Amino acid sequence: MNDEHVSGLFKIELEHALTELQLKSERIAEIEGNLRTYVDQSELYIRRAHWSQKQFGDSAHHRKRLAPLLSR
């Protein structure tokens, strides 16, 4: 093999590796974005639950209020 042939093969392998790297990077960015969306949504759900608990009372508060009504 001559030097030109080796450098040509190297360029082809390098182009292939860079293409794969770009595809993997795009996929990772997509997955990361999806995970971030999931985490953001779950944080909002947890915040809403905490707010509701403070606004309307927790389960112990509701049990205490419902017990006399249910025992009638």
Biopython code that builds the backbone (N, CA, C, O; Angstrom):
import numpy as np
from Bio.PDB.StructureBuilder import StructureBuilder

atoms = [
    (1, "MET", "N", (0.838, -1.177, 0.000)),
    (1, "MET", "CA", (0.000, 0.000, 0.000)),
    (1, "MET", "C", (0.886, 1.244, 0.000)),
    (1, "MET", "O", (1.915, 1.308, 0.674)),
    (2, "ASN", "N", (0.459, 2.199, -0.759)),
    (2, "ASN", "CA", (1.225, 3.442, -0.762)),
    (2, "ASN", "C", (0.604, 4.442, 0.209)),
    (2, "ASN", "O", (-0.485, 4.220, 0.739)),
    (3, "ASP", "N", (1.306, 5.531, 0.430)),
    (3, "ASP", "CA", (0.859, 6.537, 1.401)),
    (3, "ASP", "C", (-0.458, 7.182, 0.998)),
    (3, "ASP", "O", (-1.286, 7.490, 1.855)),
    (4, "GLU", "N", (-0.658, 7.388, -0.300)),
    (4, "GLU", "CA", (-1.897, 8.019, -0.766)),
    (4, "GLU", "C", (-3.102, 7.120, -0.481)),
    (4, "GLU", "O", (-4.168, 7.596, -0.092)),
    (5, "HIS", "N", (-2.915, 5.816, -0.679)),
    (5, "HIS", "CA", (-4.001, 4.866, -0.430)),
    (5, "HIS", "C", (-4.360, 4.847, 1.059)),
    (5, "HIS", "O", (-5.537, 4.849, 1.420)),
    (6, "VAL", "N", (-3.341, 4.828, 1.914)),
    (6, "VAL", "CA", (-3.568, 4.806, 3.357)),
    (6, "VAL", "C", (-4.250, 6.097, 3.807)),
    (6, "VAL", "O", (-5.192, 6.055, 4.599)),
    (7, "SER", "N", (-3.785, 7.234, 3.310)),
    (7, "SER", "CA", (-4.398, 8.491, 3.726)),
    (7, "SER", "C", (-5.830, 8.586, 3.199)),
    (7, "SER", "O", (-6.682, 9.178, 3.861)),
    (8, "GLY", "N", (-6.117, 8.015, 2.017)),
    (8, "GLY", "CA", (-7.476, 7.989, 1.494)),
    (8, "GLY", "C", (-8.388, 7.152, 2.372)),
    (8, "GLY", "O", (-9.519, 7.551, 2.652)),
    (9, "LEU", "N", (-7.901, 5.978, 2.815)),
    (9, "LEU", "CA", (-8.686, 5.136, 3.715)),
    (9, "LEU", "C", (-8.899, 5.818, 5.058)),
    (9, "LEU", "O", (-9.972, 5.719, 5.652)),
    (10, "PHE", "N", (-7.869, 6.512, 5.531)),
    (10, "PHE", "CA", (-7.988, 7.223, 6.791)),
    (10, "PHE", "C", (-9.051, 8.310, 6.703)),
    (10, "PHE", "O", (-9.838, 8.490, 7.632)),
    (11, "LYS", "N", (-9.073, 9.029, 5.594)),
    (11, "LYS", "CA", (-10.066, 10.088, 5.411)),
    (11, "LYS", "C", (-11.479, 9.519, 5.393)),
    (11, "LYS", "O", (-12.399, 10.105, 5.964)),
    (12, "ILE", "N", (-11.647, 8.371, 4.733)),
    (12, "ILE", "CA", (-12.968, 7.736, 4.674)),
    (12, "ILE", "C", (-13.405, 7.303, 6.077)),
    (12, "ILE", "O", (-14.549, 7.522, 6.474)),
    (13, "GLU", "N", (-12.480, 6.686, 6.824)),
    (13, "GLU", "CA", (-12.804, 6.260, 8.185)),
    (13, "GLU", "C", (-13.087, 7.458, 9.089)),
    (13, "GLU", "O", (-13.980, 7.408, 9.934)),
    (14, "LEU", "N", (-12.324, 8.528, 8.907)),
    (14, "LEU", "CA", (-12.539, 9.733, 9.698)),
    (14, "LEU", "C", (-13.908, 10.340, 9.401)),
    (14, "LEU", "O", (-14.624, 10.740, 10.320)),
    (15, "GLU", "N", (-14.272, 10.409, 8.122)),
    (15, "GLU", "CA", (-15.590, 10.940, 7.750)),
    (15, "GLU", "C", (-16.708, 10.082, 8.340)),
    (15, "GLU", "O", (-17.711, 10.600, 8.830)),
    (16, "HIS", "N", (-16.520, 8.769, 8.286)),
    (16, "HIS", "CA", (-17.513, 7.855, 8.851)),
    (16, "HIS", "C", (-17.644, 8.066, 10.363)),
    (16, "HIS", "O", (-18.755, 8.120, 10.891)),
    (17, "ALA", "N", (-16.521, 8.183, 11.049)),
    (17, "ALA", "CA", (-16.534, 8.378, 12.498)),
    (17, "ALA", "C", (-17.199, 9.707, 12.861)),
    (17, "ALA", "O", (-17.972, 9.777, 13.817)),
    (18, "LEU", "N", (-16.899, 10.749, 12.103)),
    (18, "LEU", "CA", (-17.507, 12.052, 12.385)),
    (18, "LEU", "C", (-19.008, 12.041, 12.139)),
    (18, "LEU", "O", (-19.765, 12.669, 12.879)),
    (19, "THR", "N", (-19.439, 11.332, 11.106)),
    (19, "THR", "CA", (-20.872, 11.204, 10.832)),
    (19, "THR", "C", (-21.566, 10.467, 11.967)),
    (19, "THR", "O", (-22.634, 10.881, 12.417)),
    (20, "GLU", "N", (-20.965, 9.378, 12.431)),
    (20, "GLU", "CA", (-21.535, 8.619, 13.551)),
    (20, "GLU", "C", (-21.575, 9.472, 14.817)),
    (20, "GLU", "O", (-22.550, 9.430, 15.567)),
    (21, "LEU", "N", (-20.524, 10.237, 15.050)),
    (21, "LEU", "CA", (-20.485, 11.117, 16.218)),
    (21, "LEU", "C", (-21.600, 12.145, 16.157)),
    (21, "LEU", "O", (-22.235, 12.428, 17.172)),
    (22, "GLN", "N", (-21.846, 12.703, 14.991)),
    (22, "GLN", "CA", (-22.906, 13.694, 14.833)),
    (22, "GLN", "C", (-24.271, 13.058, 15.087)),
    (22, "GLN", "O", (-25.110, 13.639, 15.776)),
    (23, "LEU", "N", (-24.494, 11.866, 14.533)),
    (23, "LEU", "CA", (-25.774, 11.181, 14.742)),
    (23, "LEU", "C", (-25.992, 10.845, 16.218)),
    (23, "LEU", "O", (-27.086, 11.036, 16.751)),
    (24, "LYS", "N", (-24.949, 10.346, 16.870)),
    (24, "LYS", "CA", (-25.061, 10.004, 18.294)),
    (24, "LYS", "C", (-25.298, 11.256, 19.126)),
    (24, "LYS", "O", (-26.087, 11.233, 20.070)),
    (25, "SER", "N", (-24.625, 12.344, 18.785)),
    (25, "SER", "CA", (-24.808, 13.596, 19.520)),
    (25, "SER", "C", (-26.238, 14.109, 19.391)),
    (25, "SER", "O", (-26.824, 14.579, 20.367)),
    (26, "GLU", "N", (-26.798, 14.018, 18.190)),
    (26, "GLU", "CA", (-28.189, 14.445, 17.986)),
    (26, "GLU", "C", (-29.140, 13.583, 18.793)),
    (26, "GLU", "O", (-30.100, 14.090, 19.373)),
    (27, "ARG", "N", (-28.881, 12.284, 18.834)),
    (27, "ARG", "CA", (-29.741, 11.362, 19.586)),
    (27, "ARG", "C", (-29.655, 11.653, 21.084)),
    (27, "ARG", "O", (-30.670, 11.651, 21.781)),
    (28, "ILE", "N", (-28.442, 11.903, 21.574)),
    (28, "ILE", "CA", (-28.265, 12.210, 22.986)),
    (28, "ILE", "C", (-28.988, 13.505, 23.340)),
    (28, "ILE", "O", (-29.630, 13.594, 24.387)),
    (29, "ALA", "N", (-28.888, 14.498, 22.479)),
    (29, "ALA", "CA", (-29.576, 15.771, 22.720)),
    (29, "ALA", "C", (-31.083, 15.563, 22.755)),
    (29, "ALA", "O", (-31.775, 16.184, 23.562)),
    (30, "GLU", "N", (-31.600, 14.694, 21.888)),
    (30, "GLU", "CA", (-33.037, 14.402, 21.869)),
    (30, "GLU", "C", (-33.464, 13.711, 23.155)),
    (30, "GLU", "O", (-34.473, 14.077, 23.758)),
    (31, "ILE", "N", (-32.697, 12.716, 23.570)),
    (31, "ILE", "CA", (-33.023, 11.988, 24.806)),
    (31, "ILE", "C", (-32.946, 12.927, 25.991)),
    (31, "ILE", "O", (-33.823, 12.914, 26.855)),
    (32, "GLU", "N", (-31.898, 13.746, 26.039)),
    (32, "GLU", "CA", (-31.739, 14.683, 27.145)),
    (32, "GLU", "C", (-32.901, 15.668, 27.196)),
    (32, "GLU", "O", (-33.399, 15.994, 28.274)),
    (33, "GLY", "N", (-33.328, 16.135, 26.036)),
    (33, "GLY", "CA", (-34.478, 17.046, 25.992)),
    (33, "GLY", "C", (-35.735, 16.390, 26.502)),
    (33, "GLY", "O", (-36.513, 17.009, 27.228)),
    (34, "ASN", "N", (-35.945, 15.119, 26.122)),
    (34, "ASN", "CA", (-37.124, 14.388, 26.601)),
    (34, "ASN", "C", (-37.066, 14.184, 28.105)),
    (34, "ASN", "O", (-38.076, 14.331, 28.794)),
    (35, "LEU", "N", (-35.893, 13.848, 28.617)),
    (35, "LEU", "CA", (-35.758, 13.661, 30.060)),
    (35, "LEU", "C", (-35.981, 14.968, 30.796)),
    (35, "LEU", "O", (-36.627, 14.999, 31.843)),
    (36, "ARG", "N", (-35.449, 16.040, 30.248)),
    (36, "ARG", "CA", (-35.633, 17.338, 30.885)),
    (36, "ARG", "C", (-37.111, 17.697, 30.930)),
    (36, "ARG", "O", (-37.592, 18.223, 31.933)),
    (37, "THR", "N", (-37.828, 17.418, 29.858)),
    (37, "THR", "CA", (-39.274, 17.682, 29.831)),
    (37, "THR", "C", (-39.980, 16.865, 30.895)),
    (37, "THR", "O", (-40.853, 17.376, 31.597)),
    (38, "TYR", "N", (-39.606, 15.590, 31.021)),
    (38, "TYR", "CA", (-40.222, 14.718, 32.019)),
    (38, "TYR", "C", (-39.939, 15.238, 33.422)),
    (38, "TYR", "O", (-40.837, 15.283, 34.262)),
    (39, "VAL", "N", (-38.697, 15.631, 33.677)),
    (39, "VAL", "CA", (-38.325, 16.137, 34.997)),
    (39, "VAL", "C", (-39.071, 17.432, 35.278)),
    (39, "VAL", "O", (-39.572, 17.629, 36.385)),
    (40, "ASP", "N", (-39.149, 18.313, 34.295)),
    (40, "ASP", "CA", (-39.875, 19.572, 34.483)),
    (40, "ASP", "C", (-41.338, 19.314, 34.804)),
    (40, "ASP", "O", (-41.903, 19.958, 35.688)),
    (41, "GLN", "N", (-41.953, 18.383, 34.097)),
    (41, "GLN", "CA", (-43.362, 18.074, 34.347)),
    (41, "GLN", "C", (-43.561, 17.466, 35.722)),
    (41, "GLN", "O", (-44.523, 17.795, 36.416)),
    (42, "SER", "N", (-42.651, 16.573, 36.123)),
    (42, "SER", "CA", (-42.792, 15.957, 37.444)),
    (42, "SER", "C", (-42.566, 16.982, 38.546)),
    (42, "SER", "O", (-43.219, 16.922, 39.588)),
    (43, "GLU", "N", (-41.643, 17.928, 38.330)),
    (43, "GLU", "CA", (-41.445, 18.984, 39.322)),
    (43, "GLU", "C", (-42.699, 19.840, 39.457)),
    (43, "GLU", "O", (-43.094, 20.202, 40.565)),
    (44, "LEU", "N", (-43.316, 20.159, 38.338)),
    (44, "LEU", "CA", (-44.549, 20.936, 38.392)),
    (44, "LEU", "C", (-45.653, 20.178, 39.121)),
    (44, "LEU", "O", (-46.411, 20.773, 39.887)),
    (45, "TYR", "N", (-45.751, 18.873, 38.890)),
    (45, "TYR", "CA", (-46.751, 18.053, 39.554)),
    (45, "TYR", "C", (-46.518, 18.052, 41.065)),
    (45, "TYR", "O", (-47.460, 18.187, 41.847)),
    (46, "ILE", "N", (-45.256, 17.897, 41.466)),
    (46, "ILE", "CA", (-44.928, 17.881, 42.896)),
    (46, "ILE", "C", (-45.224, 19.236, 43.523)),
    (46, "ILE", "O", (-45.784, 19.307, 44.617)),
    (47, "ARG", "N", (-44.850, 20.313, 42.835)),
    (47, "ARG", "CA", (-45.144, 21.656, 43.356)),
    (47, "ARG", "C", (-46.650, 21.876, 43.501)),
    (47, "ARG", "O", (-47.111, 22.437, 44.495)),
    (48, "ARG", "N", (-47.407, 21.428, 42.505)),
    (48, "ARG", "CA", (-48.862, 21.567, 42.565)),
    (48, "ARG", "C", (-49.428, 20.771, 43.732)),
    (48, "ARG", "O", (-50.344, 21.231, 44.413)),
    (49, "ALA", "N", (-48.887, 19.581, 43.965)),
    (49, "ALA", "CA", (-49.360, 18.754, 45.083)),
    (49, "ALA", "C", (-49.065, 19.430, 46.414)),
    (49, "ALA", "O", (-49.914, 19.441, 47.305)),
    (50, "HIS", "N", (-47.871, 19.993, 46.556)),
    (50, "HIS", "CA", (-47.540, 20.701, 47.794)),
    (50, "HIS", "C", (-48.431, 21.929, 47.984)),
    (50, "HIS", "O", (-48.911, 22.191, 49.087)),
    (51, "TRP", "N", (-48.643, 22.662, 46.924)),
    (51, "TRP", "CA", (-49.497, 23.843, 47.004)),
    (51, "TRP", "C", (-50.921, 23.440, 47.400)),
    (51, "TRP", "O", (-51.532, 24.071, 48.263)),
    (52, "SER", "N", (-51.443, 22.392, 46.770)),
    (52, "SER", "CA", (-52.806, 21.935, 47.070)),
    (52, "SER", "C", (-52.919, 21.485, 48.518)),
    (52, "SER", "O", (-53.921, 21.742, 49.185)),
    (53, "GLN", "N", (-51.878, 20.810, 48.994)),
    (53, "GLN", "CA", (-51.907, 20.337, 50.374)),
    (53, "GLN", "C", (-51.946, 21.523, 51.334)),
    (53, "GLN", "O", (-52.673, 21.490, 52.327)),
    (54, "LYS", "N", (-51.183, 22.552, 51.053)),
    (54, "LYS", "CA", (-51.193, 23.731, 51.920)),
    (54, "LYS", "C", (-52.496, 24.518, 51.774)),
    (54, "LYS", "O", (-53.000, 25.083, 52.745)),
    (55, "GLN", "N", (-53.025, 24.550, 50.577)),
    (55, "GLN", "CA", (-54.238, 25.323, 50.310)),
    (55, "GLN", "C", (-55.488, 24.639, 50.878)),
    (55, "GLN", "O", (-56.338, 25.287, 51.489)),
    (56, "PHE", "N", (-55.586, 23.321, 50.668)),
    (56, "PHE", "CA", (-56.814, 22.599, 51.013)),
    (56, "PHE", "C", (-56.660, 21.643, 52.182)),
    (56, "PHE", "O", (-57.652, 21.058, 52.619)),
    (57, "GLY", "N", (-55.464, 21.463, 52.702)),
    (57, "GLY", "CA", (-55.236, 20.556, 53.823)),
    (57, "GLY", "C", (-54.734, 19.203, 53.366)),
    (57, "GLY", "O", (-54.951, 18.792, 52.226)),
    (58, "ASP", "N", (-54.051, 18.511, 54.284)),
    (58, "ASP", "CA", (-53.512, 17.197, 53.944)),
    (58, "ASP", "C", (-54.542, 16.109, 54.237)),
    (58, "ASP", "O", (-55.670, 16.402, 54.636)),
    (59, "SER", "N", (-54.152, 14.868, 54.039)),
    (59, "SER", "CA", (-55.106, 13.764, 54.181)),
    (59, "SER", "C", (-55.569, 13.603, 55.622)),
    (59, "SER", "O", (-56.722, 13.241, 55.855)),
    (60, "ALA", "N", (-54.705, 13.861, 56.589)),
    (60, "ALA", "CA", (-55.114, 13.750, 57.997)),
    (60, "ALA", "C", (-56.194, 14.776, 58.322)),
    (60, "ALA", "O", (-57.147, 14.469, 59.038)),
    (61, "HIS", "N", (-56.052, 15.963, 57.811)),
    (61, "HIS", "CA", (-57.048, 17.016, 58.019)),
    (61, "HIS", "C", (-58.413, 16.588, 57.451)),
    (61, "HIS", "O", (-59.446, 16.772, 58.094)),
    (62, "HIS", "N", (-58.400, 16.024, 56.255)),
    (62, "HIS", "CA", (-59.662, 15.608, 55.630)),
    (62, "HIS", "C", (-60.281, 14.416, 56.346)),
    (62, "HIS", "O", (-61.504, 14.342, 56.470)),
    (63, "ARG", "N", (-59.465, 13.487, 56.817)),
    (63, "ARG", "CA", (-60.001, 12.348, 57.564)),
    (63, "ARG", "C", (-60.682, 12.822, 58.843)),
    (63, "ARG", "O", (-61.753, 12.343, 59.218)),
    (64, "LYS", "N", (-60.025, 13.783, 59.504)),
    (64, "LYS", "CA", (-60.581, 14.315, 60.741)),
    (64, "LYS", "C", (-61.936, 14.984, 60.490)),
    (64, "LYS", "O", (-62.853, 14.860, 61.303)),
    (65, "ARG", "N", (-62.057, 15.686, 59.375)),
    (65, "ARG", "CA", (-63.315, 16.369, 59.060)),
    (65, "ARG", "C", (-64.379, 15.403, 58.561)),
    (65, "ARG", "O", (-65.567, 15.615, 58.805)),
    (66, "LEU", "N", (-63.973, 14.344, 57.866)),
    (66, "LEU", "CA", (-64.947, 13.401, 57.317)),
    (66, "LEU", "C", (-65.433, 12.362, 58.322)),
    (66, "LEU", "O", (-66.534, 11.833, 58.170)),
    (67, "ALA", "N", (-64.645, 12.064, 59.334)),
    (67, "ALA", "CA", (-65.003, 11.024, 60.288)),
    (67, "ALA", "C", (-66.372, 11.268, 60.924)),
    (67, "ALA", "O", (-67.181, 10.341, 60.960)),
    (68, "PRO", "N", (-66.670, 12.455, 61.422)),
    (68, "PRO", "CA", (-68.011, 12.669, 62.013)),
    (68, "PRO", "C", (-69.125, 12.544, 60.972)),
    (68, "PRO", "O", (-70.218, 12.075, 61.291)),
    (69, "LEU", "N", (-68.861, 12.952, 59.747)),
    (69, "LEU", "CA", (-69.896, 12.872, 58.720)),
    (69, "LEU", "C", (-70.190, 11.439, 58.321)),
    (69, "LEU", "O", (-71.336, 11.093, 58.035)),
    (70, "LEU", "N", (-69.177, 10.615, 58.299)),
    (70, "LEU", "CA", (-69.347, 9.220, 57.887)),
    (70, "LEU", "C", (-69.920, 8.344, 59.012)),
    (70, "LEU", "O", (-70.511, 7.299, 58.744)),
    (71, "SER", "N", (-69.748, 8.763, 60.243)),
    (71, "SER", "CA", (-70.233, 7.936, 61.356)),
    (71, "SER", "C", (-71.715, 8.145, 61.644)),
    (71, "SER", "O", (-72.268, 7.446, 62.493)),
    (72, "ARG", "N", (-72.359, 9.056, 60.989)),
    (72, "ARG", "CA", (-73.787, 9.307, 61.225)),
    (72, "ARG", "C", (-74.637, 8.195, 60.733)),
    (72, "ARG", "O", (-75.861, 8.252, 60.856)),
]
sb = StructureBuilder()
sb.init_structure("model")
sb.init_model(0)
sb.init_chain("A")
sb.init_seg("    ")
for serial, (resi, resn, name, xyz) in enumerate(atoms, 1):
    if name == "N":
        sb.init_residue(resn, " ", resi, " ")
    sb.init_atom(name, np.array(xyz, "f"), 0.0, 1.0, " ", f" {name:<3s}", serial, name[0])
structure = sb.get_structure()
